[in-house]
C-alpha cells in the first residue's frame, strides 16, 4: 500500500522537547511532500498555534491541511479555506465556568480573531503554558463569560490532574449528549462540541480530498490521538506516548527527541 496522507500530532510528536521540528524530521517531511504525500497537522491547539509549523513545512507550497481544536476546525492551508467548523453551544459556558470555579481550576478560551487567550487567571502556570506552546498573548479578563461573547471552537480547563479527573467524568455524564470532555495532557481538559475528535474530522477530510483511510498514516502520543491512530490505515505511536496509545497503535517508532517520524518514514516511504 502506498500511503498518500500523513497525519501528525504536534506536541510530543512532530516537535521535540524544545517545541521544535528537528532538521532530520523536517527533511523527511519535505521529501514526503515532494513525492506527493499530503500532510495534515492535527492538534488540540488553536489554528493560530499551528500555522507557524505549517509555514515552516511549506504546506502553502505543497498543499496540506490544518486540523485544529482537536478536529473542531479544518483549514486548507494553501487556500486558507475553512472546510469544516463546529463550535460549543454558548449557553454551556456559564455552567463550565462555575464547574471550574468550584474546583479551583482555571478555564480559558480564545479571542474571536484567534490570536489571544482569554482567562480570569493570566498568572496560572498551566494557562501560561498553553500561551507559550501556541506563541499567543494571554489576556487577563475581568469576566470570562463577558469576554467569550462568541461561540468558541473549544474551551480548556487547566489544573492539577487529580482535580480534572472528576470534572471530566461529571461533564461527560451530565452534558455528554451536547459536548465532549477529554484530556490532551494530564493537566489539560479539552471541552469541545459533541462528535468532535480527530478521527471523525479526518473521515470528513478524506471524503473531501478523495483518499481512503487505508492510505493514511496517523502518528501521535497523547490521549486525544487514540481515535485517529485506531482509524488510520497505519496507526503509529511515539516511544514517548501514553501507554494506552502504544497499546492501540499498529507500530511504535522512536521518541520525538530521537527523530521518530523521520525514522518511520525512512522505513516505509
N, C-alpha and C positions, 0 to 999 in steps of 0.2 A: 504493500500500500504506500503510495506516495502522499505524504502529508502536505496539505495546502494551507492550513491555518495553524498558527501558534498563538495560544492564549497565555499571557503571563500575568501572574500576580506581581505586585511591585515590592513591597517591604518584606524582606526576608527571602525574596525570590529573585527578582530582576536586579535589585540593588543589594550591595554588600552592607556590612555593619556601619559603614560610613555614609550610607544612603546614596551611594554612587554606583554607576554601571562600570564595571571593570573593563579595561581595554580589550581583554580576550573575549568577554561576553559581548561587548559592543561589535567587535569584528565578526563574530559568529552570526549575530542577528542581521548585520548589514549584508553579509554573504547570503543568508537565507532569503532576504527580501530581493536581492539581485536575481535569485533563482525563481522568483515569482510567488514566494510564500507571503501570505497576508498576516501581519502582526495585529494582535488585539491586546491592549493593556487593560486588564480587568482588576479593579480595585475598589475598596470601600472609600478611597479618597474622593473628595470633590473634584470636579473636572479641572479646576484651576491648579490643583496639586499634581495632576497627571501630565498636563500639557508640556512642561519643560522636558520630561523624559521622552515624550512623543516627538518633540522637536529634535532632541539630541539624536534619536534613532532615525531621523529623516523620513518619518512617516508621512509628511506632507509631500515628499517627492515620490515615494514608493506607493503610497496609499496604505491606509490602515485605520483602525478604529479604537476609540476610547470608550470603555465601559466603566462608568463612574458610579459612585454611590451604591456599590455592590450590585449594579445592574439596573438601578433606577433611571439611568440616562445612558443612551448610546449615541455617539457622535462619529460621523465620518470625518476623520481628522484632515483629510485633504481638502474636502469641500466645505467643512465646518457645518454641514447639515445635521440637524438633530433627527435621528432615525426613530427614536422611541424615548418617551419620558413619562414617569409616574411620580406623583407627589403624595405626601402624607395628608390625610384629612386634617384641616386646620383645627377643627373642634377637638381633636385629640391632644393638642398641645398643652392646654391648662392641666389636664389630668396627668400627662407625663411630667410636666413641671412640678406638680405637687408631689408626685412619687419621688422625684429627685430630691426635693427639699426635705421630705420626711426622712429619707435615708442618708442625709448629709453627704450627698454626692453632687456632681456638677453636670448640668445639661448645657449643651452647646448646639448651635446650628450655624447657618451660613447666610451671608448677605444676599440680596436679590441679584447683585452683579457677580456673585460667586467669588469675590476676592478677599472677603473678610470673614472671620469667625466671631460670632456674637455670643457673649456669655455674661452672666452677672458676676462671675468669679474669674477675672482675667489672670489672677495670680495663681490659680490652681495649676499644679505641676503637670497634671495629665492634659489639661486644656492647652497649656503651653507646648506640650509635646506634640499635640495634634497640629498646632500652628507651625511648629518647626518642621515637621515632616512635610507639610504642604507648602512651606515657604509663603505663608499667608499672614496678614496682620491680624492680631487679636484685639477686639474692641470690647471693653467693659461697658455694659449697658445697665441702665437703672432698672428696667423691667424687660425680662426676656420675652414675655408674651407680647408686649407692645412692639418690641424690636422685630420680632418674627411675625410681621403682619401679612406675610405672603405664605402660600402653601409650599413648604420646603421639600426637597427631594429626600432628605433624611435629617434626623437629629441624632445626637450622640450623648449618652450618659457615661461619664467617666468617673473612675474612683477605684478604691481597693477591690480586688476580685471578690472577696467574701461579702462585700456589700452588693455587688452587681448580680450575684447568682440568684438571690431571692427576687430581685426586681425583674430579672429576665423571665423567671417562671411565672410571676404574677401577671406581667404584661401579656404573655402568650396564653395564659389561662383566661384572663378577663377580656382581652381585646384581640385575641388571635385570629378572629374572623375578619378583622379590619386592617391588621398590621402584623409585622414580624419583628421580633427582637432576638438578636443573637450576638455573640461576642466575636469580634475580629481579632482581638487581643484579650488576654485575661482582664485588662483594665479598661477596655473599650466595649461598651454595649451599643450596638448599632440598632437604630429604630427606623424602619423603612416601611413603605406601603406593602400590603398583603400581596404575596405572589412574586415578590422581588427577591431573586437570588441570582447568582452568576450563571447557573445552568439554564434557567428559564430565559434569561436575557440573551444568552448565546444561541439558544434554539431559535429565537426570533431573528437574531442577526444572520445566522446561517441561511434562513429562509429568504433573506433579502439578497445576500451575496451569492447564493446558489451553490453552496458547498454542503457536504454531508458531515455528520458528527464523526463518522469513521475516518474522515480526512483531517481531523482536528487533534492537536496535542494541547493539553491544558497542564500548566505547571504552577504549583503553589506550595504553601507551607502552613497556612492558618485554617481555623475552623470554617471561615467563610469561603474557603476554596474547596471544601468537601464535595459540594454538589457538582461543580464543573469538572473535578477530577473523576468523579464517577460517571459523568455524562460523556466525556470525550472518548474518541477512539483510542487514544493513549493518554492515560492519566498519570502524571508524574509528581512525586513528592520530593522536596529537597531533603537532604540529610538532616537539616535543622528543623524540619517540620514537626508539628504536633503529632504524638503517637497515633491518634485516630486518622490523621491524614495519611500517614505512612501505610496504615492498615488498608485504607481504601484504594491506594494507588496501584497501578499496574507495574510501576517501575520507581525505584528510588535513585536519584542522582546525587552528586556531591553537594556540599553546602553552598550557600550563597557567598561565602567568603573563599570558596575554592572553585569558582567558575563552574558551578553545577550545570547551568544552562548550556554553556559552550561545550562542556564535556558530553552532555546528552546529544547535542546537535552534531558533534563530530562523529558520534556512533551511528546515528540514524539518518542523517541527511546526505 
